Amino acid sequence: MYTLNVDVNHNKNMKTEDILCPLAEYEECDFSKLLEKPRLLNIDRQRSLDERSLSELSIGLSPRHSNRATELNSSRVFEPLDFICSPVGRRSGFNTPRSHTGFDPHPMVAEAWEALRRSLVYFRGQPVGTIAALDNSEENLNYDQVFVRDFVPSGLAFLMNGEPEIVKNFILKTLRLQSWEKKIDRFQLGEGVMPASFKVLHDPVRNNETLIADFGESAIGRVAPVDSGFWWIILLRAYTKSTGDTSLAELPECQKGMRLILSLCLSEGFDTFPTLLCADGCCMIDRRMGVYGYPIEIQALFFMALRCALLLLKQDDEGKEFIERIVKRLHALSYHMRSYFWLDLKQLNDIYRFKTEEYSHTAVNKFNVMPDSLPEWIFDFMPVHGGYFIGNVSPARMDFRWFCLGNCIAILSSLATPEQSTAIMDLIESRWEELVGEMPLKVCYPAMETHEWRIITGCDPKNTRWSYHNGGSWPVLLWLLTAACVKTGRPQIARRALEIAETRLLKDHWPEYYDGKLGRYIGKQARKAQTWSIAGYLVAKMMLEDPSHLGMVAIEEDKQMKPLLRRSNSWTL
Ligand code: GLC
């Protein structure tokens, strides 16, 4: 039933030039060509880390597979992404990075750097992270903490600017927090859980500093963050890729930290799906929003973290066992996601015509989804060209909402096939007003209202329609959109979005989120000077200026993981 129907001719970016284009003409180029140009330097080191593919690591697969893997391995050339990141951290200026293209940077860039530096948090004299928001006008809640997920764009900005130390400090400090004993009431959490956030406590009497962390025991709703551990692995790989310094990831404590995170999410149980079962609010959307079950954000981050771990784990006795489990899980996960989470016009029409109450292996409607559960809005929202990974799939329940983070990470991790990646970008272009509007970018679409809002959010006054997590617009998502645009060879889309953001972000003092159908209003309870809005903007800017930064956060498709997809030349029904 679930097959991908993509018009292979509908690739707007197919170009024949195979030269590296000057930046001004860059948007005319196919990004893959850019990736092909070897730029460096410390190639051997990069190679040992990134060349490992699923085919090389096909332990546990059938002997037929293994032989084939060896064959492929011997003739293997570098993955394009092996070349695209200089391992030598390049500093483009301390406070105000200079433009590599010779153009003056936007005046906002200098302001953003200053604001980002003001958000630095120090522990015993060393910078270890950035505070979530520097807004003194509002009650702090927990915005005075360093959030693991929020630090990712900050860390990337520093890496891109040739300042890797803070990222290293952050990785090592959070690793120490992971080893704490974590209890919520009388219940002990898994050893591998990474904190949602931490803060530095100054004791003026004893004149010392300590760290305190929150693993969900103080969070609203008491949910442990599932995404933190994944982001930690993703950032460790970005650090390694950007600096060429493999020694951090090779530390026994980093290897152990990764294994602990992986133990939590690879454990076997009652699951019949390879996706990860989660509680509501365990990720960026950290309160009740109907994202329990198998939310796309977590599944995409899970996939990305598994692929990063595969590149970072040592092939020692302990590492090998995990590598084997990761390889198997990646195969199953990509198949499941690409088949069952994918929605385009053809698939939508199939669901619309589903028979229900089928039994046995021949069932087409495997999860017994009722066509009546299709929401009205989806029929207009779905463009002729385009598609996306839907929010959630579980028995008799498909959440058809579009979520930004999960779809962008699906592109960056190559969970999405190249055709699916193109389709996701096509959809963003055709639904520009809905998803970008007057401020990029919607965290999800559409908002829930009235009865649905009452039931699903539990009457949450912060998550009213078109606000906060319920269809609000979050500037931080700009970096993810930009990275996805660069990877799919569509930088002009990111440029358009950035221009919109630049008309307001600084003037509005870098709000956390915007409200309204078009994102016209500063969010009702949005913090100002929200660090990830600032860092997200900087990362987007730097990535557009120097697309080779993409290598830190993107992984090419593993050719051995080809999905079982049927292609058709037509989108028509
Ligand atoms: C809010 C967001 C969460 C973020 C935190 C700190 O709780 O929902 O994603 O990490 O603020 O900025």
Residues whose N, C-alpha, C, O or C-beta is under 5 A from the ligand:
A	BS01	GLC	A132 F147 D150 C283 M284 I285 D286
